[in-house]
Amino acid sequence: MMAHRKWLYMVVLLLVGGALACVGGPQKPSVEILAPPTGSQVALGELVEIEYRASDANAVVRVDLEVAGQVVDSQNSPVPEGQPTMTGILTWGANDPGSYTLIVYAYNADRTASDPVGVNITVGEKGAVPGSTVTISLIMPGATRTAGGTQTVPSADATATTTRPASSPAASATRPPVAPTPTTPPPPPTATQPPPPPTATTELANLWVENYTSVDICEVYFSFPSEDWRPNRLLGGARIYAGQSALWTIPPGNYDLWALDCAGNGLVVISNQPIYGDWVWEIYPPLPPPPPPAEPITLAVHNYCSEAIGELYIYQPSDPTNGPNQIEGYSIPLGGSQFFGIESGMWAVDAYDVGGYWLDSMPPMEFPPGNDPMWNACASG
């Protein structure tokens, strides 16, 4: 009987202890590294992209990538309150060759960290690591693009800083507008609405950057609108030569983008750009500044014809219609004058009588700013 009570007492203790364990400690999120596999090799200067998937019973709010105890990249959930599943890519580039352990942590809304998950990466000298996983591919514009991969793209060195293409492709006649050159790094634009959260899938987007300028691009930045600018995505001296392109595989979503030449001059800034599937960012030379505005001048027309002027056309030679009748409903009598406000530049004048018969014409003539010209109709006849 005593043995039976002891057994019953132990069962009760186990049940109570299990219940307390279930409600006691905080629940941790979980995270897994989808790619690359541990033991992967890359060349110095190549970006390593860690593709992850994090989950939590409530919500994942942040995922960090650590190397040697330092956070080298971090992504916040695009949804402020977090999301049950969060996928994305964290990037890192080594400054020196060697073996590195990259560790990923996920954090839930309670700021509870997941258990660390790591992957070992070996970084070799530039061009000395066979079979390395290239995460940025430099290619020529116009190469075949395929959604979801780069299998048909010719292989290229991710740092490609020694072989310059023979010539740059001609820029299109119609170019997208280019933002003014920023003198200092602009703050990340404020998003008008939060970007859509990355979907719980391994589907990624291809960001193609095509350099149609006459200079090399040495700095490329892209990040979610809700985040600060990320580090330069071109590492280890990599650049996009004039006439070349680069390809990044990134999580789909809305991005802010910024590109600079090798002198630190901003080329273009794009805000809140949706990038899904394949998206091509064509970077063209800045458009030339517009000509200065023409100064207003006054053209005096004196009628020395034998009759009244009933139609008067003042037009630029490039206008095939000769413009409207400047004295519609009126006339300039014999010996009379009329004054017209025009801008400096090239102008021509035609005069007709009230019946529509031609009287005289002034051939195209350049009127410089600061002078008020005069035309004496029929004075030469």
C-alpha positions in Angstrom: 0.0 0.0 0.0 2.9 2.4 0.8 4.6 1.5 -2.5 1.4 2.3 -4.3 1.1 5.8 -2.7 4.8 6.5 -3.5 4.3 5.7 -7.1 1.2 7.9 -7.3 3.1 10.7 -5.6 5.9 10.5 -8.2 3.4 10.7 -11.1 1.8 13.8 -9.6 5.2 15.5 -9.2 6.1 14.7 -12.9 2.8 16.1 -14.1 3.1 19.3 -12.1 6.7 19.7 -13.1 5.8 19.3 -16.8 3.0 21.8 -16.6 5.3 24.4 -14.9 7.9 23.8 -17.6 5.4 24.5 -20.3 4.3 27.9 -18.8 7.6 28.9 -17.3 10.4 29.9 -19.7 10.0 32.1 -22.8 9.5 30.3 -26.2 12.4 30.7 -28.6 12.0 31.4 -32.3 13.7 29.0 -34.7 15.9 29.8 -37.7 17.5 27.7 -40.5 20.1 28.5 -43.1 18.8 27.4 -46.6 22.0 28.3 -48.5 24.9 28.2 -48.9 25.9 24.8 -47.6 28.5 24.7 -44.9 32.1 24.3 -46.2 31.4 26.5 -49.3 34.3 28.3 -50.8 34.3 31.9 -52.2 37.0 34.1 -53.6 38.1 37.3 -51.8 35.9 40.2 -52.9 32.8 38.1 -53.5 29.7 38.7 -51.4 28.5 35.8 -49.4 24.7 35.6 -49.3 23.1 33.7 -46.4 19.5 32.7 -47.3 17.5 32.0 -44.2 14.0 31.2 -42.9 13.0 32.1 -39.4 9.7 31.1 -37.6 8.0 31.8 -34.3 4.7 30.9 -32.8 3.9 34.6 -32.5 6.1 36.8 -34.7 9.7 37.2 -35.9 10.8 40.8 -35.7 14.6 40.7 -36.6 17.3 38.4 -38.0 21.0 39.1 -37.4 24.1 37.8 -39.1 27.2 37.6 -36.9 30.9 37.0 -37.8 33.6 36.9 -35.0 31.1 38.2 -32.5 30.1 41.2 -34.6 26.7 41.8 -36.3 27.6 42.4 -39.9 24.1 42.5 -41.4 20.6 42.6 -40.0 17.1 42.6 -41.3 14.0 43.8 -39.6 10.5 42.6 -40.4 8.8 44.9 -42.8 5.7 44.5 -40.7 6.3 46.5 -37.4 4.6 43.8 -35.2 6.6 41.0 -36.9 5.4 38.0 -38.8 5.2 34.2 -38.1 7.6 33.3 -40.9 10.3 35.6 -42.3 12.6 34.8 -45.2 15.4 36.8 -46.7 19.1 37.1 -47.5 21.9 38.5 -45.3 25.2 39.5 -46.9 28.8 39.6 -45.8 32.2 40.1 -47.5 35.6 39.2 -46.0 38.5 41.7 -46.0 41.1 38.9 -45.7 41.3 35.2 -46.8 40.7 32.5 -44.3 38.0 30.3 -42.7 35.0 32.0 -41.1 31.9 30.9 -39.2 28.8 32.9 -40.0 26.1 32.7 -37.3 22.4 33.6 -37.7 20.1 34.5 -34.9 16.3 35.3 -35.0 14.4 37.4 -32.5 10.7 37.3 -31.7 8.5 40.1 -30.5 9.5 39.4 -26.9 13.2 40.0 -27.9 13.9 36.4 -27.2 16.8 35.0 -29.4 16.8 31.7 -31.2 19.5 29.2 -30.8 22.4 30.1 -33.1 22.7 28.4 -36.5 26.0 28.6 -38.3 27.7 27.8 -41.6 31.4 27.6 -42.3 32.8 29.5 -45.2 36.3 29.5 -46.7 37.5 32.7 -48.4 40.5 32.3 -50.8 42.5 34.7 -52.8 40.9 36.4 -55.7 40.3 34.0 -58.6 42.0 31.2 -56.7 39.0 29.3 -55.4 37.5 26.9 -57.9 33.8 26.2 -57.8 33.1 29.3 -55.7 29.5 30.5 -55.4 29.4 33.8 -57.2 26.6 36.0 -55.8 27.2 39.0 -58.0 27.8 38.4 -61.8 29.3 41.0 -64.0 28.1 40.6 -67.6 27.5 42.6 -70.7 24.1 44.3 -71.3 21.8 42.4 -73.5 22.9 38.9 -72.3 20.1 36.4 -72.0 18.1 36.7 -68.7 16.1 33.9 -67.2 13.7 34.2 -64.3 14.9 32.5 -61.2 18.5 31.9 -62.1 21.6 32.8 -64.1 22.3 29.5 -65.8 22.2 31.0 -69.3 24.4 34.0 -68.3 28.0 33.7 -69.4 30.2 33.1 -66.3 32.2 36.2 -65.1 34.6 37.1 -62.3 32.7 38.8 -59.6 35.5 41.4 -59.2 36.3 41.7 -62.9 38.5 44.8 -62.5 41.2 44.0 -65.1 39.3 43.4 -68.4 37.5 46.4 -69.7 34.9 46.0 -72.5 35.9 47.2 -75.9 33.2 49.9 -76.0 30.1 51.1 -74.2 26.7 50.4 -75.8 25.0 53.5 -77.3 22.5 55.0 -75.0 18.9 55.0 -76.0 17.4 58.1 -77.5 14.9 58.2 -74.8 16.4 58.1 -71.3 14.7 57.9 -67.9 15.0 61.0 -65.8 18.1 61.0 -63.6 18.0 62.4 -60.1 20.3 65.4 -59.3 23.7 64.3 -58.2 23.8 64.2 -54.4 26.9 65.6 -52.7 26.4 63.6 -49.6 24.7 60.3 -48.9 21.0 61.1 -48.9 18.9 59.8 -46.0 16.7 56.8 -46.9 13.5 58.1 -48.5 10.4 57.8 -46.3 8.1 55.1 -47.6 4.6 56.1 -48.3 3.5 52.7 -47.2 5.3 49.7 -45.7 6.7 47.4 -48.3 5.0 44.0 -48.6 6.6 41.4 -46.4 8.8 38.8 -48.0 6.7 35.7 -48.7 7.4 32.4 -47.0 9.1 30.9 -50.0 12.5 30.5 -51.5 11.5 32.5 -54.7 13.9 35.3 -55.1 14.1 38.3 -57.4 16.9 39.2 -59.9 18.2 42.8 -59.8 20.1 43.6 -63.0 22.2 46.8 -62.9 23.2 47.9 -66.4 25.8 50.7 -66.8 25.2 52.8 -69.9 27.3 55.7 -68.7 30.9 56.5 -69.7 32.3 56.0 -66.2 32.7 52.9 -63.9 30.3 52.3 -61.0 32.1 51.5 -57.7 29.2 51.8 -55.2 25.8 50.3 -55.3 23.4 50.4 -52.4 19.9 48.9 -52.0 17.7 48.3 -48.9 14.1 48.3 -47.9 12.6 51.8 -47.5 12.1 51.3 -43.8 15.9 50.6 -43.2 19.1 52.6 -43.3 21.3 52.3 -46.4 23.1 49.0 -46.3 26.9 48.7 -46.9 28.2 49.1 -50.4 27.2 45.9 -52.3 30.4 46.1 -54.4 33.2 44.8 -52.2 37.0 44.2 -52.5 37.5 46.7 -55.4 34.8 45.3 -57.6 33.2 47.7 -60.0 30.7 47.7 -62.9 32.7 49.0 -65.9 31.1 51.3 -68.5 29.1 48.9 -70.7 28.9 46.1 -68.2 26.1 44.8 -66.0 25.8 43.2 -62.6 23.3 40.8 -61.2 22.1 40.4 -57.6 19.6 37.8 -56.4 17.6 39.3 -53.5 14.3 38.8 -51.6 11.4 40.3 -53.5 9.9 43.6 -52.2 10.2 47.4 -52.5 13.7 48.9 -52.4 15.5 52.2 -52.3 18.5 52.1 -54.7 21.6 54.4 -55.1 24.6 54.2 -57.4 27.8 56.2 -57.4 30.8 56.4 -59.7 34.4 55.7 -58.5 34.9 59.4 -57.6 32.0 59.3 -55.2 29.6 61.2 -57.4 26.0 60.1 -57.2 24.6 58.9 -60.5 21.0 58.1 -59.6 18.7 57.5 -56.6 15.4 55.6 -56.9 12.9 55.4 -54.1 10.4 52.6 -53.1 11.0 50.6 -56.3 9.1 47.2 -56.5 11.5 44.4 -57.5 9.8 41.1 -58.2 11.0 38.4 -60.7 13.5 40.1 -63.1 13.9 43.9 -62.8 16.5 45.9 -64.8 18.0 49.1 -63.5 19.4 51.0 -66.5 21.8 53.7 -65.4 22.3 56.4 -68.1 24.5 59.5 -68.2 22.9 62.6 -66.6 20.9 64.6 -69.1 22.6 67.9 -70.0 21.4 70.9 -68.1 18.5 72.8 -69.8 19.5 76.0 -71.7 19.1 79.2 -69.7 15.7 80.8 -70.1 15.4 83.3 -72.9 15.2 86.9 -72.0 12.1 88.9 -73.0 12.5 91.5 -75.7 10.2 93.8 -77.6 9.8 93.6 -81.4 8.6 96.8 -83.1 6.7 96.4 -86.4 6.3 99.5 -88.6 4.0 99.5 -91.6 5.6 101.2 -94.6 3.4 99.2 -97.0 0.8 100.9 -99.3 -2.1 99.5 -97.3 -3.0 98.2 -93.8 -1.5 95.0 -92.5 -4.4 92.6 -91.6 -2.4 89.5 -90.7 0.9 89.3 -89.0 2.7 86.0 -88.2 5.8 86.1 -85.9 7.2 82.6 -85.6 10.4 80.5 -85.0 11.7 78.9 -88.2 11.3 75.4 -86.7 7.5 76.0 -86.4 5.9 74.6 -89.6 2.5 76.3 -88.9 4.0 79.8 -88.6 2.0 80.2 -85.4 -1.2 82.2 -85.0 -2.1 85.6 -86.5 -0.8 88.1 -83.9 -3.3 90.8 -84.8 -6.4 88.7 -85.2 -9.4 91.1 -85.4 -7.2 94.2 -85.7 -4.9 95.8 -88.3 -1.8 98.0 -88.5 -2.7 101.0 -90.6 -0.4 102.6 -93.2 2.3 104.4 -91.3 1.3 102.8 -88.0 3.3 100.7 -85.6 2.7 97.8 -83.2 4.9 96.3 -80.5 5.1 92.6 -79.6 6.7 90.9 -76.6 8.8 87.9 -77.6 11.8 86.0 -76.3 15.4 86.3 -77.5 16.2 83.8 -80.3 15.7 83.1 -84.0 12.5 84.6 -85.4 10.8 85.2 -88.8 7.8 87.5 -89.7 5.2 87.4 -92.5 2.8 90.2 -93.2 -0.5 90.1 -95.3 -3.1 92.7 -96.1 -6.7 92.6 -94.8 -7.7 90.4 -97.8 -5.1 87.8 -97.0 -2.7 88.8 -99.8 1.0 88.7 -99.0 2.8 92.0 -98.4 6.3 91.3 -97.1 8.4 88.8 -95.1 11.3 89.1 -92.7 13.7 86.2 -93.2 14.8 84.2 -90.1 16.9 86.5 -87.9 18.7 86.1 -84.6 17.5 88.5 -81.9 20.0 88.5 -79.0 19.0 89.3 -75.5 19.3 92.8 -74.3 18.2 94.3 -77.7 14.7 95.4 -78.8 14.6 94.7 -82.6 12.6 96.6 -85.2 11.1 95.5 -88.6 10.0 98.0 -91.2 7.5 96.1 -93.3 7.7 96.9 -97.1 10.4 99.5 -96.5 12.7 97.8 -99.0 10.1 97.9 -101.7 
